[in-house]
Each structure stands twice: as C-alpha cells, then as structure tokens.
Amino acid sequence: MSTLDWPGLMRAGLGRLGLTPKEFWRLTPAELLLMLGDPNAATPLSRARLTELARAWPDKVERERND
C-alpha cells in the first residue's frame, strides 16, 4: 500500500487549485490526483510536432490515372 503526501496534497489543493477546505475534503485521493495532473503523463501533441512528424513521414498519395 502506498502512502499519500497529505501535507503536499493539501498545499496543492488549497493553494494551487484554490479549493476550499470543504471542497478539498470531499474529494477522493483519486479525484484530487486527477485534478492535479500526472507529472509523468505524456504531453499532448503540439501543432509544431505534428508538422515535424508529417515532414518526416509524409503520406503517400497515389494519383488517379486518366485512361
């Protein structure tokens, strides 16, 4: 069983998230962690990264033949 850093979670919930004590204590630990975000989660794909990938791996488009 893992232990939770309650002082750290309280600082984050009451400080960073701006929750009231009542709101904080109504949350489950899972809800609070979800609101804080997973620091190990992959970052969303940015437009610049998508463009970079599209240049590196272009789609092959077959032309229609006009017979």
KACORBEL-V655326 format. One record per backbone hydrogen bond with DSSP energy under -0.5 kcal/mol. NH is the residue of the N-H (numbers start at 1). CO is the residue of the C=O. Records with the same first field share a line. If there is no record, write none. Layout:
NH->CO ; CO
This chain:
6->4
9->5
10->6
11->7
12->8
13->9
14->10
15->11
16->11
17->12
19->13
24->20
25->21
26->22
27->23 ; 24
32->28
33->29
34->30
35->31
36->32
37->33
39->37
41->38
50->46
51->47
52->48
53->49
54->50
55->51
56->52
57->53
58->55
61->59
62->60
67->65
